[in-house]
Amino acid sequence: MIKILDQNTFVSFAAALCCAFTFGVVTNNVVAETVQSHDKLVHFLAFCAESWLFCRVIVNRVIKFPVGRLISIGDNDNEYGVGNAEQNHRYLKMSKFTLALVVCIGAAVTSEFLQKQLSGGKRTFDPLDMVYNVLGSLLGIAIAYKCE
């Protein structure tokens, strides 16, 4: 079996994600007041850590995503219409850091839109939070890239 994810790092990533989610929607206790008083720093550090962990979870530097099957007519086909199975599949190859950029920046933007709905309207949309989310993600991915 091919190892794609580091299980130990995945557990840390999932725990950090749960903590970040909880802090993002909590509105009525001491933790919420502390988070709110350092809002931009919390956004930056949370997305930096999550992005770094996301990169560390993925074991392979290059990921192959199957995107379909090629069907060819010719000498390679057997009676069922499929030749060498590996040759008949198309793959999209992507660096794990490119994938991290897409996923983490998407999460950085989407989370800001969702926090108002998930907090019952008690948290508001702030474009500057989104900027700190993206900057934190970029730094986390850069650190992961440099460490590898």
mmCIF file of the C-alpha atoms, coordinates in Angstrom:
data_MODEL
# 
_entry.id   MODEL 
# 
loop_
_atom_site.group_PDB 
_atom_site.id 
_atom_site.type_symbol 
_atom_site.label_atom_id 
_atom_site.label_alt_id 
_atom_site.label_comp_id 
_atom_site.label_asym_id 
_atom_site.label_entity_id 
_atom_site.label_seq_id 
_atom_site.pdbx_PDB_ins_code 
_atom_site.Cartn_x 
_atom_site.Cartn_y 
_atom_site.Cartn_z 
_atom_site.occupancy 
_atom_site.B_iso_or_equiv 
_atom_site.pdbx_formal_charge 
_atom_site.auth_seq_id 
_atom_site.auth_comp_id 
_atom_site.auth_asym_id 
_atom_site.auth_atom_id 
_atom_site.pdbx_PDB_model_num 
ATOM 1   C CA . MET A 1 1   ? 0.000   0.000  0.000   1.00 0.00 ? 1   MET A CA 1 
ATOM 2   C CA . ILE A 1 2   ? 1.322   3.439  -0.932  1.00 0.00 ? 2   ILE A CA 1 
ATOM 3   C CA . LYS A 1 3   ? 1.648   5.822  1.995   1.00 0.00 ? 3   LYS A CA 1 
ATOM 4   C CA . ILE A 1 4   ? 0.160   9.206  1.086   1.00 0.00 ? 4   ILE A CA 1 
ATOM 5   C CA . LEU A 1 5   ? -0.486  10.788 4.485   1.00 0.00 ? 5   LEU A CA 1 
ATOM 6   C CA . ASP A 1 6   ? 1.599   10.864 7.648   1.00 0.00 ? 6   ASP A CA 1 
ATOM 7   C CA . GLN A 1 7   ? -0.855  9.603  10.277  1.00 0.00 ? 7   GLN A CA 1 
ATOM 8   C CA . ASN A 1 8   ? 0.789   11.247 13.304  1.00 0.00 ? 8   ASN A CA 1 
ATOM 9   C CA . THR A 1 9   ? 0.925   14.635 11.620  1.00 0.00 ? 9   THR A CA 1 
ATOM 10  C CA . PHE A 1 10  ? -2.657  14.153 10.430  1.00 0.00 ? 10  PHE A CA 1 
ATOM 11  C CA . VAL A 1 11  ? -3.819  13.740 14.040  1.00 0.00 ? 11  VAL A CA 1 
ATOM 12  C CA . SER A 1 12  ? -2.031  16.981 14.976  1.00 0.00 ? 12  SER A CA 1 
ATOM 13  C CA . PHE A 1 13  ? -3.522  18.717 11.930  1.00 0.00 ? 13  PHE A CA 1 
ATOM 14  C CA . ALA A 1 14  ? -7.046  17.549 12.810  1.00 0.00 ? 14  ALA A CA 1 
ATOM 15  C CA . ALA A 1 15  ? -6.668  18.625 16.457  1.00 0.00 ? 15  ALA A CA 1 
ATOM 16  C CA . ALA A 1 16  ? -5.329  22.050 15.437  1.00 0.00 ? 16  ALA A CA 1 
ATOM 17  C CA . LEU A 1 17  ? -8.173  22.405 12.933  1.00 0.00 ? 17  LEU A CA 1 
ATOM 18  C CA . CYS A 1 18  ? -10.748 21.654 15.656  1.00 0.00 ? 18  CYS A CA 1 
ATOM 19  C CA . CYS A 1 19  ? -9.136  24.216 17.982  1.00 0.00 ? 19  CYS A CA 1 
ATOM 20  C CA . ALA A 1 20  ? -9.011  26.863 15.249  1.00 0.00 ? 20  ALA A CA 1 
ATOM 21  C CA . PHE A 1 21  ? -12.646 26.174 14.344  1.00 0.00 ? 21  PHE A CA 1 
ATOM 22  C CA . THR A 1 22  ? -13.721 26.432 17.985  1.00 0.00 ? 22  THR A CA 1 
ATOM 23  C CA . PHE A 1 23  ? -11.859 29.711 18.527  1.00 0.00 ? 23  PHE A CA 1 
ATOM 24  C CA . GLY A 1 24  ? -13.306 31.020 15.273  1.00 0.00 ? 24  GLY A CA 1 
ATOM 25  C CA . VAL A 1 25  ? -16.931 30.642 16.332  1.00 0.00 ? 25  VAL A CA 1 
ATOM 26  C CA . VAL A 1 26  ? -16.798 31.042 20.128  1.00 0.00 ? 26  VAL A CA 1 
ATOM 27  C CA . THR A 1 27  ? -18.377 34.352 21.127  1.00 0.00 ? 27  THR A CA 1 
ATOM 28  C CA . ASN A 1 28  ? -19.250 34.367 24.822  1.00 0.00 ? 28  ASN A CA 1 
ATOM 29  C CA . ASN A 1 29  ? -16.379 33.477 27.145  1.00 0.00 ? 29  ASN A CA 1 
ATOM 30  C CA . VAL A 1 30  ? -12.910 34.468 28.304  1.00 0.00 ? 30  VAL A CA 1 
ATOM 31  C CA . VAL A 1 31  ? -11.254 32.661 25.381  1.00 0.00 ? 31  VAL A CA 1 
ATOM 32  C CA . ALA A 1 32  ? -13.333 34.673 22.927  1.00 0.00 ? 32  ALA A CA 1 
ATOM 33  C CA . GLU A 1 33  ? -12.310 37.940 24.593  1.00 0.00 ? 33  GLU A CA 1 
ATOM 34  C CA . THR A 1 34  ? -8.631  36.978 24.468  1.00 0.00 ? 34  THR A CA 1 
ATOM 35  C CA . VAL A 1 35  ? -8.876  35.910 20.844  1.00 0.00 ? 35  VAL A CA 1 
ATOM 36  C CA . GLN A 1 36  ? -10.745 39.087 19.901  1.00 0.00 ? 36  GLN A CA 1 
ATOM 37  C CA . SER A 1 37  ? -8.162  41.366 21.535  1.00 0.00 ? 37  SER A CA 1 
ATOM 38  C CA . HIS A 1 38  ? -5.404  39.816 19.385  1.00 0.00 ? 38  HIS A CA 1 
ATOM 39  C CA . ASP A 1 39  ? -7.588  38.990 16.390  1.00 0.00 ? 39  ASP A CA 1 
ATOM 40  C CA . LYS A 1 40  ? -5.137  39.651 13.541  1.00 0.00 ? 40  LYS A CA 1 
ATOM 41  C CA . LEU A 1 41  ? -2.264  37.848 15.269  1.00 0.00 ? 41  LEU A CA 1 
ATOM 42  C CA . VAL A 1 42  ? -4.500  34.852 15.992  1.00 0.00 ? 42  VAL A CA 1 
ATOM 43  C CA . HIS A 1 43  ? -5.626  34.711 12.348  1.00 0.00 ? 43  HIS A CA 1 
ATOM 44  C CA . PHE A 1 44  ? -2.035  34.904 11.119  1.00 0.00 ? 44  PHE A CA 1 
ATOM 45  C CA . LEU A 1 45  ? -0.631  32.281 13.516  1.00 0.00 ? 45  LEU A CA 1 
ATOM 46  C CA . ALA A 1 46  ? -3.550  29.873 13.121  1.00 0.00 ? 46  ALA A CA 1 
ATOM 47  C CA . PHE A 1 47  ? -3.295  29.841 9.332   1.00 0.00 ? 47  PHE A CA 1 
ATOM 48  C CA . CYS A 1 48  ? 0.497   29.671 9.456   1.00 0.00 ? 48  CYS A CA 1 
ATOM 49  C CA . ALA A 1 49  ? 0.385   26.594 11.705  1.00 0.00 ? 49  ALA A CA 1 
ATOM 50  C CA . GLU A 1 50  ? -2.458  24.924 9.796   1.00 0.00 ? 50  GLU A CA 1 
ATOM 51  C CA . SER A 1 51  ? -0.771  25.463 6.426   1.00 0.00 ? 51  SER A CA 1 
ATOM 52  C CA . TRP A 1 52  ? 2.545   24.134 7.725   1.00 0.00 ? 52  TRP A CA 1 
ATOM 53  C CA . LEU A 1 53  ? 0.807   21.056 9.148   1.00 0.00 ? 53  LEU A CA 1 
ATOM 54  C CA . PHE A 1 54  ? -1.149  20.552 5.909   1.00 0.00 ? 54  PHE A CA 1 
ATOM 55  C CA . CYS A 1 55  ? 2.135   20.417 3.976   1.00 0.00 ? 55  CYS A CA 1 
ATOM 56  C CA . ARG A 1 56  ? 3.664   18.026 6.514   1.00 0.00 ? 56  ARG A CA 1 
ATOM 57  C CA . VAL A 1 57  ? 0.656   15.678 6.384   1.00 0.00 ? 57  VAL A CA 1 
ATOM 58  C CA . ILE A 1 58  ? 1.267   14.889 2.708   1.00 0.00 ? 58  ILE A CA 1 
ATOM 59  C CA . VAL A 1 59  ? 4.207   12.479 2.390   1.00 0.00 ? 59  VAL A CA 1 
ATOM 60  C CA . ASN A 1 60  ? 4.965   12.693 -1.334  1.00 0.00 ? 60  ASN A CA 1 
ATOM 61  C CA . ARG A 1 61  ? 6.321   15.887 -2.901  1.00 0.00 ? 61  ARG A CA 1 
ATOM 62  C CA . VAL A 1 62  ? 4.335   15.206 -6.082  1.00 0.00 ? 62  VAL A CA 1 
ATOM 63  C CA . ILE A 1 63  ? 0.754   13.987 -6.025  1.00 0.00 ? 63  ILE A CA 1 
ATOM 64  C CA . LYS A 1 64  ? -0.923  12.254 -8.963  1.00 0.00 ? 64  LYS A CA 1 
ATOM 65  C CA . PHE A 1 65  ? -4.670  12.769 -9.309  1.00 0.00 ? 65  PHE A CA 1 
ATOM 66  C CA . PRO A 1 66  ? -6.465  10.434 -11.747 1.00 0.00 ? 66  PRO A CA 1 
ATOM 67  C CA . VAL A 1 67  ? -8.486  12.570 -14.158 1.00 0.00 ? 67  VAL A CA 1 
ATOM 68  C CA . GLY A 1 68  ? -9.875  9.998  -16.529 1.00 0.00 ? 68  GLY A CA 1 
ATOM 69  C CA . ARG A 1 69  ? -9.158  7.107  -18.797 1.00 0.00 ? 69  ARG A CA 1 
ATOM 70  C CA . LEU A 1 70  ? -7.772  7.177  -22.251 1.00 0.00 ? 70  LEU A CA 1 
ATOM 71  C CA . ILE A 1 71  ? -9.494  4.898  -24.706 1.00 0.00 ? 71  ILE A CA 1 
ATOM 72  C CA . SER A 1 72  ? -7.418  4.111  -27.716 1.00 0.00 ? 72  SER A CA 1 
ATOM 73  C CA . ILE A 1 73  ? -8.051  1.963  -30.713 1.00 0.00 ? 73  ILE A CA 1 
ATOM 74  C CA . GLY A 1 74  ? -5.015  0.146  -31.926 1.00 0.00 ? 74  GLY A CA 1 
ATOM 75  C CA . ASP A 1 75  ? -2.417  -2.487 -31.229 1.00 0.00 ? 75  ASP A CA 1 
ATOM 76  C CA . ASN A 1 76  ? -2.301  -1.986 -27.446 1.00 0.00 ? 76  ASN A CA 1 
ATOM 77  C CA . ASP A 1 77  ? -5.945  -2.956 -26.938 1.00 0.00 ? 77  ASP A CA 1 
ATOM 78  C CA . ASN A 1 78  ? -6.949  -6.439 -25.993 1.00 0.00 ? 78  ASN A CA 1 
ATOM 79  C CA . GLU A 1 79  ? -10.355 -7.922 -26.660 1.00 0.00 ? 79  GLU A CA 1 
ATOM 80  C CA . TYR A 1 80  ? -11.937 -5.894 -23.825 1.00 0.00 ? 80  TYR A CA 1 
ATOM 81  C CA . GLY A 1 81  ? -10.766 -2.558 -25.198 1.00 0.00 ? 81  GLY A CA 1 
ATOM 82  C CA . VAL A 1 82  ? -8.164  -1.922 -22.538 1.00 0.00 ? 82  VAL A CA 1 
ATOM 83  C CA . GLY A 1 83  ? -4.467  -2.404 -23.049 1.00 0.00 ? 83  GLY A CA 1 
ATOM 84  C CA . ASN A 1 84  ? -1.960  -1.780 -20.328 1.00 0.00 ? 84  ASN A CA 1 
ATOM 85  C CA . ALA A 1 85  ? -4.084  -0.351 -17.511 1.00 0.00 ? 85  ALA A CA 1 
ATOM 86  C CA . GLU A 1 86  ? -1.365  2.049  -16.318 1.00 0.00 ? 86  GLU A CA 1 
ATOM 87  C CA . GLN A 1 87  ? -0.970  3.512  -19.818 1.00 0.00 ? 87  GLN A CA 1 
ATOM 88  C CA . ASN A 1 88  ? -4.725  4.056  -20.184 1.00 0.00 ? 88  ASN A CA 1 
ATOM 89  C CA . HIS A 1 89  ? -5.059  6.399  -17.207 1.00 0.00 ? 89  HIS A CA 1 
ATOM 90  C CA . ARG A 1 90  ? -4.450  10.134 -17.322 1.00 0.00 ? 90  ARG A CA 1 
ATOM 91  C CA . TYR A 1 91  ? -3.078  11.888 -14.261 1.00 0.00 ? 91  TYR A CA 1 
ATOM 92  C CA . LEU A 1 92  ? -2.774  15.453 -13.132 1.00 0.00 ? 92  LEU A CA 1 
ATOM 93  C CA . LYS A 1 93  ? 0.572   15.797 -11.364 1.00 0.00 ? 93  LYS A CA 1 
ATOM 94  C CA . MET A 1 94  ? 0.845   18.547 -8.790  1.00 0.00 ? 94  MET A CA 1 
ATOM 95  C CA . SER A 1 95  ? 3.425   19.541 -6.212  1.00 0.00 ? 95  SER A CA 1 
ATOM 96  C CA . LYS A 1 96  ? 2.126   19.205 -2.670  1.00 0.00 ? 96  LYS A CA 1 
ATOM 97  C CA . PHE A 1 97  ? 3.086   22.846 -2.155  1.00 0.00 ? 97  PHE A CA 1 
ATOM 98  C CA . THR A 1 98  ? 0.936   23.942 -5.101  1.00 0.00 ? 98  THR A CA 1 
ATOM 99  C CA . LEU A 1 99  ? -1.937  21.909 -3.677  1.00 0.00 ? 99  LEU A CA 1 
ATOM 100 C CA . ALA A 1 100 ? -1.318  23.528 -0.287  1.00 0.00 ? 100 ALA A CA 1 
ATOM 101 C CA . LEU A 1 101 ? -1.466  26.995 -1.872  1.00 0.00 ? 101 LEU A CA 1 
ATOM 102 C CA . VAL A 1 102 ? -4.807  26.254 -3.503  1.00 0.00 ? 102 VAL A CA 1 
ATOM 103 C CA . VAL A 1 103 ? -6.372  24.583 -0.452  1.00 0.00 ? 103 VAL A CA 1 
ATOM 104 C CA . CYS A 1 104 ? -4.996  26.904 2.227   1.00 0.00 ? 104 CYS A CA 1 
ATOM 105 C CA . ILE A 1 105 ? -5.728  30.143 0.395   1.00 0.00 ? 105 ILE A CA 1 
ATOM 106 C CA . GLY A 1 106 ? -9.197  28.823 -0.430  1.00 0.00 ? 106 GLY A CA 1 
ATOM 107 C CA . ALA A 1 107 ? -9.708  28.055 3.272   1.00 0.00 ? 107 ALA A CA 1 
ATOM 108 C CA . ALA A 1 108 ? -8.294  31.456 4.263   1.00 0.00 ? 108 ALA A CA 1 
ATOM 109 C CA . VAL A 1 109 ? -10.886 33.245 2.142   1.00 0.00 ? 109 VAL A CA 1 
ATOM 110 C CA . THR A 1 110 ? -13.826 30.895 2.761   1.00 0.00 ? 110 THR A CA 1 
ATOM 111 C CA . SER A 1 111 ? -13.394 30.822 6.542   1.00 0.00 ? 111 SER A CA 1 
ATOM 112 C CA . GLU A 1 112 ? -13.917 34.555 6.773   1.00 0.00 ? 112 GLU A CA 1 
ATOM 113 C CA . PHE A 1 113 ? -17.245 34.265 4.938   1.00 0.00 ? 113 PHE A CA 1 
ATOM 114 C CA . LEU A 1 114 ? -18.350 31.299 7.068   1.00 0.00 ? 114 LEU A CA 1 
ATOM 115 C CA . GLN A 1 115 ? -17.534 32.721 10.494  1.00 0.00 ? 115 GLN A CA 1 
ATOM 116 C CA . LYS A 1 116 ? -20.563 35.031 10.469  1.00 0.00 ? 116 LYS A CA 1 
ATOM 117 C CA . GLN A 1 117 ? -22.960 32.158 9.715   1.00 0.00 ? 117 GLN A CA 1 
ATOM 118 C CA . LEU A 1 118 ? -21.286 29.700 12.099  1.00 0.00 ? 118 LEU A CA 1 
ATOM 119 C CA . SER A 1 119 ? -21.217 32.171 14.999  1.00 0.00 ? 119 SER A CA 1 
ATOM 120 C CA . GLY A 1 120 ? -24.904 32.996 14.637  1.00 0.00 ? 120 GLY A CA 1 
ATOM 121 C CA . GLY A 1 121 ? -24.114 36.474 13.332  1.00 0.00 ? 121 GLY A CA 1 
ATOM 122 C CA . LYS A 1 122 ? -22.050 37.466 16.385  1.00 0.00 ? 122 LYS A CA 1 
ATOM 123 C CA . ARG A 1 123 ? -18.779 37.575 14.429  1.00 0.00 ? 123 ARG A CA 1 
ATOM 124 C CA . THR A 1 124 ? -18.479 39.872 11.444  1.00 0.00 ? 124 THR A CA 1 
ATOM 125 C CA . PHE A 1 125 ? -16.747 39.719 8.092   1.00 0.00 ? 125 PHE A CA 1 
ATOM 126 C CA . ASP A 1 126 ? -13.446 41.616 8.064   1.00 0.00 ? 126 ASP A CA 1 
ATOM 127 C CA . PRO A 1 127 ? -11.424 41.760 4.818   1.00 0.00 ? 127 PRO A CA 1 
ATOM 128 C CA . LEU A 1 128 ? -8.274  42.493 6.831   1.00 0.00 ? 128 LEU A CA 1 
ATOM 129 C CA . ASP A 1 129 ? -8.698  39.151 8.635   1.00 0.00 ? 129 ASP A CA 1 
ATOM 130 C CA . MET A 1 130 ? -8.700  37.515 5.214   1.00 0.00 ? 130 MET A CA 1 
ATOM 131 C CA . VAL A 1 131 ? -5.396  39.250 4.384   1.00 0.00 ? 131 VAL A CA 1 
ATOM 132 C CA . TYR A 1 132 ? -3.827  37.944 7.611   1.00 0.00 ? 132 TYR A CA 1 
ATOM 133 C CA . ASN A 1 133 ? -5.201  34.467 6.887   1.00 0.00 ? 133 ASN A CA 1 
ATOM 134 C CA . VAL A 1 134 ? -3.576  34.446 3.440   1.00 0.00 ? 134 VAL A CA 1 
ATOM 135 C CA . LEU A 1 135 ? -0.275  35.861 4.737   1.00 0.00 ? 135 LEU A CA 1 
ATOM 136 C CA . GLY A 1 136 ? -0.194  33.236 7.494   1.00 0.00 ? 136 GLY A CA 1 
ATOM 137 C CA . SER A 1 137 ? -0.868  30.497 4.948   1.00 0.00 ? 137 SER A CA 1 
ATOM 138 C CA . LEU A 1 138 ? 1.899   31.738 2.670   1.00 0.00 ? 138 LEU A CA 1 
ATOM 139 C CA . LEU A 1 139 ? 4.404   31.810 5.532   1.00 0.00 ? 139 LEU A CA 1 
ATOM 140 C CA . GLY A 1 140 ? 3.390   28.342 6.750   1.00 0.00 ? 140 GLY A CA 1 
ATOM 141 C CA . ILE A 1 141 ? 3.794   26.871 3.261   1.00 0.00 ? 141 ILE A CA 1 
ATOM 142 C CA . ALA A 1 142 ? 7.129   28.672 2.790   1.00 0.00 ? 142 ALA A CA 1 
ATOM 143 C CA . ILE A 1 143 ? 8.429   27.275 6.092   1.00 0.00 ? 143 ILE A CA 1 
ATOM 144 C CA . ALA A 1 144 ? 7.333   23.750 5.128   1.00 0.00 ? 144 ALA A CA 1 
ATOM 145 C CA . TYR A 1 145 ? 8.998   24.124 1.719   1.00 0.00 ? 145 TYR A CA 1 
ATOM 146 C CA . LYS A 1 146 ? 12.227  25.380 3.278   1.00 0.00 ? 146 LYS A CA 1 
ATOM 147 C CA . CYS A 1 147 ? 12.264  22.589 5.894   1.00 0.00 ? 147 CYS A CA 1 
ATOM 148 C CA . GLU A 1 148 ? 11.955  19.905 3.215   1.00 0.00 ? 148 GLU A CA 1 
# 
